[in-house]
Amino acid sequence: MKNNTETRERLINISKDGRGADNFRISLPAKWLRDMGISYDKRNVKIVYDSSEKKIIIEKI
C-alpha cells in the first residue's frame, strides 16, 4: 500500500490584536489545499483538536 503523506515544518506566527489577545496563525501549502478541493467558493473546514495526542486535524466539509 502506498503512503500518501507529505510532511513540512512551519513556524507559527503569533501576534496581538488591538485588545492584547494573542492570535496564532500558520500557513498551509496551497498544493495541499487545492488537493483537498478548497477554493474561494468552497473553503469550509472542520478543525479537530485531539488533546490526548496533541494533534490538530483539518477536514474539508
Phi, psi and omega in degrees: 000134182278135177271119183258041180256149176224137184241138174223146174261139181223153169266144176269127177279130179239129178219167177251142176274185183297339180262001179092003179281142178284140173241132179245130181223150177221141178270135177252145180298132179302325179302317180294315183292322176296320179297328178283351181086020179273132181215181178301324182276334184232085185231019176282131178227158173251130180247126181241131175250121177261101185291332180287325180264350183057049181233145172248129181242129179247126180234140175285138177239000000 
